[in-house]
Each structure stands twice: as C-alpha cells, then as structure tokens.
Amino acid sequence: MNTDLAAPAHRPVDKDPTSGLRPSMTSTARTSRAAQRPAWVRPTIGGLMNRYLLSRTFGPMAAVLTSTMLAFLLERVLRSFDLLAQTQDGFSYLVGLMMNLAPHYLGLILPVGFFIALFVVVNRLNNESEIDAMLASGMSLGRIAAPFVALGVVLMLLSLLLYGFIQPYSRYGYRAVLHAAENAGWSGQIQPRALLSPDPSLLLTAEGVDPTGQRLQKVFLRRLSPGGREDVLTAATADIHHNQDGLSVTLDLRDGQQLSTDPTGAPHLLTFSELTLRLPLAPAARLLRSRGSGEETELTLTELARMGYGGPTPALPRETLLAELYSRLARALVLPLMPLLAVPFGLSAKRAQSRAAFAIAGLLLFAFQTSLLLGQGLADKGAASAATVIGWPFAIFSTVCLLTFISSRKTPGENPVNRLAEFVSDRLRAVAPRA
C-alpha cells in the first residue's frame, strides 16, 4: 500500500500571524470609497432610521388605499352596469368613468389610509419593543414622529394638487362620460338578461341572444301608451332588424302572448303566433352644461378664491364657494397633524388593546369629516359663515392632535387618549362574555 496517497494535503502556512485579522481587499476598498464620499452623501444613523420607518409605512398605506379604491370602483361599476349595457360602446364608457372616478376616491380615502398605516406601523413597532429600544437609545418621541410628519407634508402638497386642480376636472369628466352614455341610449344591441329602456315608456329584456345579436329567446316587453294603456308582451323567440331611417328597429315576435290593460283597468289577453313592433332607438343627444356652472365641486382652488372673495357676482352663493374652498384646504392641512395623533394612539394600543384605540381614532376622524360636510351644508343654506363652520372643526381637531402628542412626550403611552382607550377596552371586555 502506498502511504503517499493517504497522506493529507498540507496548505501553505502564512508567515504573518496577524494576516487573519486583516480586512479583505474588497472590504478595504469599500471602506475607502465610502470615506471618499462627501459628508452630505454618507448615510447617517438618523437617515437610516427615517428610511426604516418610512419603508414600514408605505406597505400598509398602499394596501389600504388599493383595496379601498378597488372596492369603491367595483361598487360604481355594479351601479352603472345596467346603463352601460344599453350602449354599444359600453366598455369604453366604463373605462372613462373609472379613470375619472379614481382621483375622487383617492382624495376621499387618502387621510384615512394614511392614518391607518401610521397606526398599524407604530402599533407593530410598539408590540415588538422596537419603540422601547429607540427611546432607550436616546431618541425622543418627536424624533420618531419626524419622518411621519415629513411624509404628511408631502401628502399635503399632493392633496392640494389633487383637491385643487385634478378633482374638479375629473368630476366634470365623469359627468361628461356619464352624460354621453345616457344619451347614447339603446343602439339596437341586446345583451342577455340586461334590462333595456330606450325611453321611460318602454322596457325590454331577453333571456338569450345569439352571437349575431339578431335572434332573441324568451323575450319580455312592457310598453306604456300616452292614453294610460299598458301592454305586456312575452314571446318564445324574436328577430330584431335595424330600419333604414336609423332611428328605430323592427322586432318580430313569435309564439307569444300580449296582456293589455285599458285606462279603466280591464285586462285583455291576446295569443299570437307572429307580431311585429317598431321600437325607437336613442333620442337626440343634449349638450352638457359648462364646467362649474351650478357645481362648486367642479371649480379649482384659484377659481373658488377668485369668485368667493371678489369679482363679478357668481352664480352660486359666496359662502358656498368659500365653504368648498376652506374644506379642501382643511382636508389637506390636516395630513401633517395626523402623525401627532397616530403615534400616541399606537403607543396606547399596547396597554389598552388595539381595538379600543382604533375605535376612538375612527370616531375622531369620522367626527372631523362629518363636521366639515355639516359645515358646508350650513354655509350653503346661509345659516352660518363658511370660516366659522369650517374653521372650528379644523381648530378643534388640530388642538386634539397637538395636546395628545405633547402630553405623550414625557411619558410615551400615558396620555388622555390612553386613559379613554383603557376605559373603552374595559367596557368591551365586560360586554363580550355576555354577547
């Protein structure tokens, strides 16, 4: 047996005993490159902390905004389906409606989505004791809330652009698309199980339609005459044909019945093998009014300010215009203040349960939004000035945010909100076993 083959391979020994403690060439080069960067480019502990907190916020906020907006848009699609099914270009109208509704719903849910994201992030950091570690390292509560306030300022600028200039045009665009869809009316195309009403006196539906759209099955038709007569027709099959005038269609019904009711209410039943009817198509389209005429929500911030503070006499009351202006500004300016309320609420949730703290937060936001709508209604009726009915809710909500945050700076988690949340949590725990 050859012992040379069994001998282990020996590695060369480094003559320098400290070579294992030396940094590698790659890490040394990386350190030297970082040292050569300008001071304002080098990452700092504060910058890394801000990036970490904001990265934890973007995910929940995007999830809340996306899910809520999709729910609102789906609800609008279901409400508009019957109208769009009567037109030949229903899909194009649907896309136009959704695109014009997106800015409206985004502005509606942006404050709530921002607050929910802040509450979720702070609550998670608090439950995982990361907030305790930050406070123990010397960071103050104001330093922790600083990146959230900065994000609120960015969202405030976005909201001013959204509320002030994008939403007015999108609202008018939505009404323009809806007006076009309504006036497009019935083009002679029928979808299965869709309720068609070319005019208020006619209702038509079919259980089945062939691919060409000309052969119908199980047809139901209801027609009202000017003299008070009502005709209800059913047929096993029917053929629909477009007339040369382009204003009507011919419907050939087969194997059906007709129930007629005269003005006195006496019914008459007729069974037929073939019956021909002439049905109208879409009526002549009406012109849509100009943007902002009679609708203050379609005016931009500059137009509201110009018409509300001076200039010629506007078509709408000045207090109505000012109330719309102030409410948009209040909804935007409140965004940087929400972190001052969300951070103490998130800290309070560790002791008083997150459900109670979140319920109180929801009530505060709901009261603020409702008070703005109520103030707009009072200003519209002339019962109060716009500055009073919009300014007071904004001042009260801002004061609550500031006082809650100031009272939490010395002892995070101990504030009036915490005590109120604990009271609500105790009541919920007492009611839950009974329920």
C-alpha positions in Angstrom: 0.0 0.0 0.0 1.3 3.4 -1.0 1.3 5.7 2.1 1.8 8.8 -0.1 -1.8 8.6 -1.3 -3.2 8.5 2.2 -1.2 11.5 3.4 -3.4 14.6 3.9 -2.8 17.6 1.7 -0.9 20.4 3.6 -1.8 24.0 3.0 0.9 26.7 2.9 1.3 28.4 6.2 1.0 32.2 6.3 4.2 33.5 7.8 2.4 36.6 9.2 0.4 35.6 12.3 -1.8 38.7 12.1 -2.9 38.1 8.5 -6.2 36.6 9.7 -7.1 39.8 11.4 -6.5 42.0 8.4 -9.6 43.1 6.4 -10.0 41.8 3.0 -9.1 43.8 -0.1 -12.8 44.1 -1.0 -13.9 45.5 2.4 -10.9 47.8 2.5 -11.8 49.2 -1.0 -15.4 49.6 0.0 -14.5 51.4 3.2 -12.1 53.7 1.3 -14.8 54.5 -1.3 -17.3 55.3 1.5 -14.8 57.6 3.2 -14.2 59.5 -0.1 -17.9 60.4 -0.4 -19.0 63.9 0.6 -20.3 64.2 4.1 -23.8 65.0 3.0 -23.9 61.8 0.9 -22.8 59.4 3.6 -25.7 57.6 5.3 -26.2 58.6 8.9 -28.0 56.9 11.7 -30.9 59.3 11.5 -31.2 58.9 7.8 -31.2 55.1 8.1 -33.8 55.4 10.9 -36.0 57.6 8.7 -35.7 55.2 5.8 -36.6 52.3 8.0 -39.7 53.9 9.5 -41.0 55.1 6.1 -40.4 51.7 4.4 -42.5 50.2 7.1 -45.3 52.7 6.4 -45.5 52.5 2.6 -46.7 48.9 2.5 -49.7 49.2 4.8 -50.7 52.6 3.3 -50.5 51.2 -0.3 -52.6 48.1 0.8 -55.3 50.2 2.4 -55.5 52.7 -0.5 -55.6 50.0 -3.2 -58.1 47.7 -1.5 -60.5 50.6 -0.6 -60.3 52.2 -4.0 -60.9 48.9 -5.8 -64.0 48.3 -3.5 -65.4 51.8 -4.4 -64.7 51.4 -8.1 -66.3 47.9 -8.1 -69.4 49.3 -6.4 -69.6 52.1 -9.0 -69.3 49.5 -11.8 -72.2 47.5 -10.5 -74.3 50.6 -10.2 -73.5 51.7 -13.8 -73.7 48.2 -15.4 -77.4 48.5 -16.4 -76.9 51.8 -18.1 -73.7 50.8 -19.9 -75.2 47.6 -21.1 -77.7 49.5 -23.2 -74.9 51.1 -25.3 -72.7 49.6 -28.0 -69.5 51.2 -26.6 -70.2 50.2 -23.0 -66.6 49.2 -22.3 -65.1 52.4 -23.4 -67.6 54.4 -21.3 -66.8 52.2 -18.4 -63.0 52.9 -18.7 -63.7 56.6 -18.9 -65.9 56.5 -15.8 -63.3 54.6 -13.8 -60.4 56.9 -14.8 -62.3 60.0 -13.8 -63.5 58.5 -10.6 -60.0 57.4 -9.4 -58.9 61.0 -8.3 -62.1 61.4 -6.4 -61.8 58.2 -4.5 -58.1 58.7 -3.9 -58.7 62.1 -2.3 -61.6 60.6 -0.2 -59.6 57.7 1.3 -56.1 59.3 1.5 -56.4 60.8 5.0 -58.0 57.6 6.4 -55.4 55.4 4.6 -52.5 57.5 5.9 -53.8 57.3 9.5 -54.5 53.6 9.4 -51.0 52.9 8.0 -49.4 55.0 10.8 -51.4 53.3 13.4 -50.5 49.9 12.2 -46.8 50.7 11.9 -46.5 52.3 15.3 -48.6 49.5 16.9 -46.3 46.8 15.4 -43.1 48.6 16.4 -44.5 49.0 19.9 -45.6 45.4 20.3 -42.2 44.2 19.0 -40.5 46.6 21.6 -38.7 48.5 18.8 -40.1 51.8 20.1 -38.7 50.9 23.6 -35.3 50.3 22.0 -35.4 53.7 20.2 -36.4 55.5 23.4 -33.7 53.7 25.4 -31.0 54.8 22.8 -31.8 58.4 23.4 -34.3 59.2 20.6 -37.2 61.3 21.6 -40.8 60.7 20.6 -40.6 63.8 18.4 -37.7 62.4 16.6 -39.6 59.1 16.0 -42.6 61.0 14.6 -40.4 63.4 12.4 -40.3 61.2 9.3 -44.1 60.6 9.6 -44.7 64.3 9.8 -42.4 64.9 6.7 -44.4 62.2 4.8 -47.6 64.1 5.9 -46.2 67.3 4.4 -45.6 65.5 1.1 -49.1 64.1 1.1 -50.4 67.6 1.9 -48.8 69.0 -1.2 -50.2 66.1 -3.2 -53.6 66.7 -1.7 -53.6 70.3 -2.7 -52.8 69.4 -6.2 -55.4 66.6 -6.1 -58.2 68.6 -4.4 -57.4 71.9 -6.1 -56.9 71.1 -9.7 -57.2 67.4 -10.6 -60.5 66.5 -8.9 -62.5 69.4 -10.4 -61.7 68.4 -13.9 -62.1 64.7 -13.2 -65.6 65.3 -11.7 -66.6 67.2 -14.8 -65.1 64.5 -17.0 -67.0 61.8 -15.1 -70.3 63.7 -15.6 -69.4 64.2 -19.3 -68.8 60.5 -19.8 -72.0 59.6 -17.9 -74.0 62.1 -20.0 -72.6 60.7 -23.2 -73.5 57.1 -22.1 -77.0 58.2 -21.1 -77.6 60.0 -24.4 -76.1 57.1 -26.4 -79.1 55.2 -25.2 -80.0 51.9 -27.0 -78.3 51.2 -30.2 -80.3 48.1 -31.1 -77.8 45.7 -29.5 -79.2 43.5 -26.7 -77.2 41.7 -24.0 -78.6 38.6 -22.3 -80.7 39.4 -19.2 -80.0 43.1 -19.5 -82.8 45.5 -18.8 -83.1 47.9 -21.7 -85.1 51.1 -21.5 -84.8 53.3 -24.7 -87.4 55.7 -23.2 -89.3 55.8 -19.9 -92.4 54.2 -21.6 -90.6 51.0 -22.8 -88.8 48.1 -21.0 -87.2 45.2 -22.9 -85.2 42.1 -21.9 -84.3 38.7 -23.3 -83.2 35.6 -21.7 -80.9 34.5 -24.5 -79.2 36.2 -27.5 -77.3 34.5 -30.4 -73.8 35.7 -31.3 -75.1 37.9 -34.1 -77.4 39.8 -31.7 -80.4 39.4 -34.0 -82.1 36.3 -32.7 -83.7 36.6 -29.2 -85.1 33.9 -26.9 -87.7 34.3 -24.1 -88.5 37.9 -24.7 -90.3 40.2 -22.2 -91.5 43.7 -23.2 -93.5 46.3 -21.4 -94.9 49.4 -23.1 -96.9 52.3 -21.8 -99.2 54.4 -24.1 -99.9 58.1 -23.6 -103.6 57.3 -23.0 -102.8 55.3 -20.0 -102.8 51.9 -21.7 -100.2 49.3 -20.7 -99.1 46.4 -22.8 -97.0 43.4 -21.5 -95.8 41.0 -24.2 -93.9 37.7 -23.9 -92.6 35.6 -26.8 -90.6 32.4 -27.2 -88.4 33.9 -29.9 -87.9 37.2 -31.8 -85.9 38.7 -34.5 -84.6 42.2 -34.4 -83.7 44.3 -37.5 -82.4 47.8 -38.0 -84.5 50.1 -40.1 -83.1 52.3 -42.9 -84.0 55.5 -41.1 -81.5 54.8 -38.4 -84.0 55.9 -35.7 -85.8 52.7 -35.0 -85.7 48.9 -35.1 -88.3 46.3 -36.1 -89.0 43.5 -33.6 -90.7 40.3 -35.0 -92.2 38.4 -32.1 -93.3 34.7 -32.5 -95.3 32.4 -30.3 -96.3 34.7 -27.5 -99.0 36.5 -25.5 -100.0 40.1 -25.1 -101.7 41.4 -21.9 -103.3 44.8 -22.4 -104.8 47.0 -19.7 -107.0 49.9 -20.8 -107.4 53.1 -18.7 -110.3 51.6 -16.8 -108.1 48.7 -15.6 -109.9 46.0 -17.7 -107.4 43.3 -18.9 -107.3 41.8 -22.4 -105.3 38.7 -23.2 -104.2 38.0 -26.8 -102.3 35.0 -28.0 -100.3 35.4 -31.3 -98.1 33.4 -33.5 -96.4 36.4 -35.1 -96.4 40.1 -34.1 -94.3 43.0 -35.4 -93.4 46.0 -33.3 -91.5 49.2 -34.2 -89.2 50.4 -31.3 -87.3 53.7 -31.1 -83.5 54.0 -30.8 -81.5 56.6 -28.9 -83.1 60.1 -28.7 -81.2 63.1 -29.8 -78.3 64.0 -27.5 -78.5 67.1 -25.3 -75.5 69.4 -24.7 -73.8 69.1 -21.4 -73.5 72.3 -19.3 -70.2 74.0 -19.0 -67.8 73.1 -16.1 -68.6 74.7 -12.8 -72.0 76.1 -13.7 -74.1 75.2 -10.7 -71.5 72.8 -9.2 -68.8 74.2 -6.8 -67.1 70.9 -6.7 -66.0 71.4 -10.4 -64.1 74.6 -9.7 -60.4 74.7 -8.9 -58.9 76.4 -5.8 -58.0 79.5 -7.8 -61.4 79.8 -9.3 -63.1 79.3 -5.9 -60.8 82.0 -4.3 -61.4 84.5 -7.2 -65.2 84.0 -7.2 -65.5 83.8 -3.4 -63.5 86.9 -2.4 -64.3 89.3 -5.2 -65.0 89.8 -8.8 -68.5 89.7 -10.5 -71.4 88.2 -8.8 -71.1 84.4 -9.1 -73.9 82.0 -10.0 -73.5 80.3 -6.6 -73.6 82.0 -3.1 -70.2 83.2 -2.0 -70.5 81.4 1.3 -71.0 78.1 -0.6 -67.9 78.8 -2.6 -65.8 79.7 0.4 -67.0 76.7 2.3 -65.9 74.4 -0.5 -62.5 76.3 -0.6 -62.0 76.0 3.2 -63.0 72.4 3.4 -60.5 71.4 0.7 -57.7 73.3 2.5 -58.7 71.7 5.8 -58.6 68.2 4.4 -55.1 68.8 3.1 -53.6 70.7 6.0 -54.7 68.1 8.5 -52.4 65.4 7.0 -49.2 66.6 8.7 -51.0 66.6 12.0 -52.2 63.0 11.8 -48.8 61.5 12.9 -49.1 63.6 16.1 -52.3 61.6 16.9 -51.4 58.3 15.4 -48.1 57.8 17.3 -49.7 58.2 20.8 -52.6 56.0 19.7 -50.2 53.3 18.6 -48.3 53.5 21.9 -51.6 53.4 23.8 -52.7 50.3 22.0 -50.1 48.1 23.7 -51.8 48.6 27.1 -55.4 49.3 26.2 -55.7 46.9 23.3 -55.6 48.0 19.7 -59.3 47.6 19.0 -60.3 50.2 21.6 -57.6 52.7 20.5 -58.5 52.2 16.8 -62.2 52.7 17.6 -61.5 56.0 19.2 -59.3 57.0 16.3 -62.1 56.1 13.9 -64.6 58.2 15.8 -62.4 61.2 15.8 -61.8 61.0 12.1 -65.4 60.4 11.4 -66.4 63.4 13.5 -64.0 65.6 11.7 -65.1 64.6 8.2 -68.8 64.8 9.2 -68.4 68.2 10.7 -66.9 69.5 7.5 -69.8 68.2 5.5 -72.2 69.6 8.0 -70.5 73.0 7.9 -70.7 73.0 4.1 -74.4 72.4 4.3 -74.9 75.2 6.9 -72.9 77.6 4.8 -74.9 76.6 1.6 -78.2 77.4 3.4 -76.8 80.7 4.7 -77.2 79.7 8.4 -73.5 80.5 9.3 -70.4 81.8 7.7 -68.0 79.5 6.0 -65.0 80.5 8.0 -66.8 79.6 11.3 -68.3 76.2 10.3 -65.1 75.0 8.7 -62.6 76.7 10.9 -63.9 75.5 14.2 -63.8 71.7 13.4 -60.3 72.1 12.0 -59.1 74.1 15.0 -60.6 71.5 17.4 -59.1 68.5 15.6 -55.7 70.2 15.4 -55.8 71.0 19.1 -56.6 67.4 20.0 -53.6 66.2 17.9 -51.2 68.7 19.4 -52.3 68.2 23.0 -52.3 64.4 22.7 -48.7 64.4 21.3 -47.4 67.0 23.8 -48.8 65.0 26.8 -47.1 61.9 25.5 -43.6 63.3 25.1 -42.6 62.9 28.7 -44.2 59.5 29.3 -44.9 57.8 26.0 -48.1 55.7 26.2 -49.6 57.8 29.1 -52.0 60.4 27.8 -55.7 61.2 27.9 -56.2 59.0 24.9 -54.7 56.1 26.7 -57.0 56.5 29.7 -60.0 56.8 27.4 -58.9 53.8 25.4 -58.5 51.8 28.7 -62.0 52.8 29.7 -63.4 51.7 26.4 -61.4 48.4 26.5 -62.7 47.6 29.9 -66.3 48.1 28.7 -65.7 45.9 25.7 -64.3 43.1 27.8 -67.3 43.4 30.1 -69.8 43.2 27.2 -68.0 40.4 25.2 -68.8 37.5 27.5 -72.4 38.5 27.7 -72.7 38.7 23.9 
